[in-house]
């Protein structure tokens, strides 16, 4: 039996609040109606999703699994409605995701010169969501950084960029031209969600701070809570008065790729893929992220 998205939305409301009354208020339906819908969903799936006792509502193992799967399913349905709505208005829209520090403007400009009828939106994404946003349709194509779970995706390398150590301004090595991983052995680390930005020798899991995104990384480093590692583009796109960037050549470079869902077939997506590859090559020839505008101009001439 097909999964009923309305019942799934009802289930998510109950699972998040663990209270039928509050979930019913949020959904603007009567509580008995909500209870019947959840029971019907359990019958559809052939598994109990919630247990109810004197202490309240608790998710079963099946319920926890469904809650984990529900977000991408509902997001994909919303994305499909959005694309249909845009198509019904006789226009086209392309949603491009990008990781922090990656300049997407050159590709957007080159693509727009060939597809003036397509509106390109851009959205920054984080490491822990780059695969899911491609698979559930929230973005059509993404500039991603490895590692990424490639299951269900088509991934093509664009370029690699060196890493830098992110140090507090008063750090003992802040004035060095470059450092090695050995120089930083034993330092407290600010852990970024993207494990590829970390050194090969890992500290104890509790020896540092977990962060999500470049902005959080810089704030923790500036506060003296540890050091971190980022792709070199951070030195161009992000600055902080209490943070310095120092090259660390012995770390493997950061790999930037293009990714699209393998099931996504669209000439528009394919054309943007081509534009992104062409402008990435030009940017690499320039050898400097601050010169991406020059790369864009050259890309238009080559196009």
C-alpha positions as CSV (number, residue, x, y, z in Angstrom):
1,X,0.0,0.0,0.0
2,X,1.2,3.5,-0.9
3,X,2.3,5.7,2.0
4,X,-0.3,8.4,2.7
5,X,1.6,11.7,3.1
6,X,-1.2,13.3,5.1
7,X,-1.0,10.5,7.7
8,X,2.7,10.8,7.6
9,X,2.5,14.5,8.5
10,X,0.1,13.7,11.3
11,X,2.5,11.1,12.6
12,X,5.5,13.5,12.5
13,X,3.5,16.1,14.6
14,X,2.8,13.5,17.3
15,X,6.3,12.0,17.2
16,X,7.9,15.5,17.6
17,X,5.6,16.6,20.5
18,X,4.9,13.1,22.0
19,X,1.5,14.4,22.9
20,X,-1.7,13.8,20.9
21,X,-3.5,16.9,22.3
22,X,-0.8,19.4,21.4
23,X,-0.2,17.7,18.0
24,X,-3.9,18.0,17.2
25,X,-3.9,21.7,18.1
26,X,-0.9,22.2,15.8
27,X,-2.7,20.4,13.0
28,X,-6.0,22.1,13.6
29,X,-7.9,18.8,13.8
30,X,-9.8,17.1,16.6
31,X,-7.8,14.7,18.8
32,X,-10.0,11.6,18.1
33,X,-9.5,12.2,14.3
34,X,-5.7,12.4,14.8
35,X,-5.8,9.1,16.9
36,X,-7.8,7.4,14.1
37,X,-5.3,8.5,11.5
38,X,-2.3,7.3,13.4
39,X,-4.0,3.9,14.0
40,X,-4.8,3.7,10.2
41,X,-1.1,4.5,9.4
42,X,0.0,1.7,11.8
43,X,-2.4,-0.7,10.0
44,X,-1.1,0.4,6.6
45,X,2.5,-0.2,7.7
46,X,1.8,-3.3,9.7
47,X,3.7,-2.1,12.7
48,X,3.0,-0.2,15.9
49,X,4.6,3.3,15.8
50,X,3.8,4.7,19.2
51,X,3.1,3.3,22.6
52,X,0.8,5.0,25.0
53,X,0.9,4.6,28.8
54,X,0.4,6.6,32.0
55,X,3.7,8.4,31.4
56,X,2.8,9.6,27.9
57,X,3.6,8.7,24.3
58,X,6.8,6.9,23.3
59,X,8.1,6.0,19.9
60,X,8.7,2.3,19.1
61,X,11.7,1.2,17.1
62,X,9.5,1.3,13.9
63,X,8.3,4.8,14.9
64,X,11.8,6.1,15.3
65,X,12.8,4.7,11.9
66,X,9.7,6.3,10.3
67,X,10.4,9.6,11.9
68,X,14.0,9.5,10.5
69,X,12.7,8.7,7.0
70,X,9.8,11.1,7.1
71,X,11.7,14.4,6.8
72,X,13.2,13.7,3.4
73,X,9.9,12.2,2.1
74,X,7.9,15.2,3.1
75,X,10.6,17.6,1.8
76,X,10.6,15.8,-1.5
77,X,6.9,16.1,-1.8
78,X,7.1,19.8,-1.1
79,X,9.9,20.2,-3.7
80,X,7.7,18.4,-6.3
81,X,4.8,20.7,-5.6
82,X,7.1,23.7,-5.9
83,X,8.4,22.5,-9.3
84,X,5.0,21.8,-10.6
85,X,3.7,25.2,-9.5
86,X,6.7,26.9,-11.2
87,X,6.1,24.9,-14.4
88,X,2.4,25.7,-14.4
89,X,3.3,29.4,-14.5
90,X,5.3,28.7,-17.7
91,X,8.6,29.4,-16.1
92,X,11.5,27.2,-14.8
93,X,13.5,27.4,-11.6
94,X,16.7,25.7,-10.7
95,X,17.8,25.4,-7.1
96,X,21.6,25.2,-6.6
97,X,23.1,24.2,-3.3
98,X,26.7,25.1,-2.4
99,X,29.0,24.6,0.5
100,X,30.6,27.6,2.3
101,X,33.5,29.1,0.5
102,X,32.5,28.0,-3.0
103,X,31.8,30.8,-5.5
104,X,28.8,29.8,-7.7
105,X,28.3,33.1,-9.5
106,X,30.6,32.3,-12.5
107,X,28.5,29.2,-13.3
108,X,25.2,31.0,-12.7
109,X,26.3,33.8,-15.0
110,X,27.4,31.5,-17.8
111,X,24.3,29.4,-17.5
112,X,22.0,32.5,-17.5
113,X,23.5,33.7,-20.8
114,X,22.2,30.5,-22.4
115,X,19.0,30.1,-20.3
116,X,17.6,33.6,-19.6
117,X,14.2,32.0,-19.0
118,X,15.4,29.9,-16.1
119,X,15.5,31.5,-12.6
120,X,18.5,30.2,-10.6
121,X,18.2,30.2,-6.9
122,X,21.2,29.4,-4.6
123,X,21.1,28.0,-1.1
124,X,24.1,27.3,1.2
125,X,24.1,23.8,2.6
126,X,26.1,22.1,5.4
127,X,28.0,18.8,5.4
128,X,25.4,16.8,7.2
129,X,22.6,17.7,4.8
130,X,24.3,17.8,1.3
131,X,23.3,14.3,0.3
132,X,19.8,14.3,1.8
133,X,18.9,17.7,0.1
134,X,19.9,16.3,-3.3
135,X,18.0,13.0,-2.8
136,X,14.8,14.6,-1.6
137,X,14.7,17.3,-4.2
138,X,15.2,20.4,-2.1
139,X,18.1,21.3,-4.3
140,X,18.5,20.2,-8.0
141,X,22.3,20.3,-8.1
142,X,24.9,20.8,-5.5
143,X,28.5,22.0,-5.1
144,X,29.6,19.6,-2.4
145,X,32.7,18.7,-0.4
146,X,33.9,15.2,0.2
147,X,33.2,13.0,2.0
148,X,29.6,12.5,0.9
149,X,27.5,9.3,0.8
150,X,27.3,8.8,-2.9
151,X,24.5,6.2,-2.9
152,X,21.8,7.4,-5.3
153,X,24.0,10.3,-6.5
154,X,26.0,11.2,-9.6
155,X,29.2,12.9,-8.3
156,X,31.9,14.5,-10.5
157,X,35.1,16.1,-9.2
158,X,35.6,19.8,-9.9
159,X,38.8,20.9,-8.2
160,X,40.9,20.4,-5.0
161,X,42.0,23.2,-2.7
162,X,44.6,23.2,0.0
163,X,43.7,23.3,3.7
164,X,44.6,25.9,6.3
165,X,44.9,25.7,10.0
166,X,42.5,28.0,11.8
167,X,44.2,29.5,14.9
168,X,43.4,32.1,17.6
169,X,45.2,35.3,16.9
170,X,47.4,34.9,20.0
171,X,48.4,31.3,19.2
172,X,52.1,30.4,19.5
173,X,52.1,29.5,15.7
174,X,49.9,32.3,14.4
175,X,52.8,34.2,12.8
176,X,54.2,31.2,10.9
177,X,54.2,31.0,7.1
178,X,53.0,27.4,7.4
179,X,52.6,24.7,9.9
180,X,52.6,20.9,9.9
181,X,50.2,18.5,11.5
182,X,53.0,17.5,13.9
183,X,53.3,21.1,15.0
184,X,49.7,21.0,16.2
185,X,49.7,17.6,17.9
186,X,47.9,17.7,21.2
187,X,45.9,20.8,20.4
188,X,42.3,21.0,21.5
189,X,40.2,20.8,18.3
190,X,37.0,22.5,17.2
191,X,35.3,19.7,15.3
192,X,33.5,20.6,12.2
193,X,30.7,18.4,10.9
194,X,32.7,17.6,7.8
195,X,35.2,15.1,9.0
196,X,37.4,15.7,5.9
197,X,38.4,19.0,7.4
198,X,40.1,17.3,10.3
199,X,43.7,16.0,10.7
200,X,44.4,12.3,10.3
201,X,45.3,11.8,14.0
202,X,42.0,12.1,15.9
203,X,41.9,13.2,19.6
204,X,39.5,11.7,22.1
205,X,35.9,12.3,21.0
206,X,35.3,14.5,24.1
207,X,38.5,16.5,23.6
208,X,37.0,19.5,21.8
209,X,33.9,21.2,20.6
210,X,31.5,20.0,17.8
211,X,30.4,22.7,15.5
212,X,28.2,23.1,12.4
213,X,29.3,25.5,9.8
214,X,32.2,28.0,9.3
215,X,30.7,30.8,11.4
216,X,30.5,28.6,14.5
217,X,34.0,27.3,13.9
218,X,35.5,30.8,13.8
219,X,33.7,31.9,16.9
220,X,34.9,28.9,18.9
221,X,38.5,29.3,17.7
222,X,38.4,33.1,18.4
223,X,37.3,32.3,21.9
224,X,40.4,30.2,22.4
225,X,38.5,26.9,22.7
226,X,40.7,25.1,20.2
227,X,42.0,25.1,16.6
228,X,40.4,23.9,13.4
229,X,41.0,23.2,9.7
230,X,39.2,24.6,6.7
231,X,39.6,24.8,3.0
232,X,41.7,27.7,1.7
233,X,38.7,29.5,0.3
234,X,37.8,30.4,3.9
235,X,40.6,32.9,3.9
236,X,38.8,34.8,1.1
237,X,35.2,34.5,2.0
238,X,35.5,34.6,5.8
239,X,37.4,36.9,8.1
240,X,37.5,37.4,11.9
241,X,39.6,39.9,13.8
242,X,40.6,37.2,16.4
243,X,41.4,34.4,14.0
244,X,44.4,33.7,11.7
245,X,44.7,31.2,8.9
246,X,48.0,29.4,8.4
247,X,48.7,27.0,5.5
248,X,49.2,23.3,6.5
249,X,50.5,21.6,3.4
250,X,50.7,18.1,4.8
251,X,47.0,17.7,5.1
252,X,45.2,16.2,2.1
253,X,43.5,18.9,0.0
254,X,39.8,19.4,0.1
255,X,37.9,18.0,-2.8
256,X,35.0,20.0,-4.3
257,X,32.6,18.1,-6.5
258,X,29.3,18.6,-8.3
259,X,26.5,16.2,-7.3
260,X,23.0,15.5,-8.6
261,X,20.5,12.8,-7.8
262,X,21.1,9.8,-10.2
263,X,17.4,9.7,-10.8
264,X,17.2,13.4,-11.8
265,X,17.0,13.7,-15.6
266,X,16.7,17.2,-16.8
267,X,18.4,19.0,-19.8
268,X,18.4,22.2,-17.6
269,X,20.3,20.4,-14.8
270,X,22.7,18.9,-17.3
271,X,23.4,22.3,-18.8
272,X,24.2,23.9,-15.4
273,X,26.4,20.9,-14.7
274,X,28.3,21.7,-17.9
275,X,28.5,25.4,-17.0
276,X,29.8,24.6,-13.6
277,X,32.5,22.4,-14.9
278,X,33.6,24.9,-17.5
279,X,33.9,27.8,-15.0
280,X,35.6,25.6,-12.4
281,X,38.4,24.9,-14.9
282,X,38.8,28.6,-15.6
283,X,38.9,29.4,-11.9
284,X,41.6,26.8,-11.4
285,X,43.7,28.3,-14.1
286,X,43.4,31.7,-12.4
287,X,44.8,30.0,-9.3
288,X,43.2,32.6,-6.9
289,X,39.7,32.6,-5.5
290,X,39.8,36.4,-5.4
291,X,39.9,36.3,-9.2
292,X,36.7,34.4,-9.8
293,X,35.2,37.4,-11.6
294,X,38.0,37.2,-14.2
295,X,37.2,33.5,-14.6
296,X,33.5,34.4,-15.2
297,X,34.4,36.9,-17.9
298,X,36.7,34.4,-19.6
299,X,33.9,31.8,-19.4
300,X,31.5,34.0,-21.2
301,X,34.1,34.6,-24.0
302,X,34.7,30.9,-24.3
303,X,31.0,30.2,-24.4
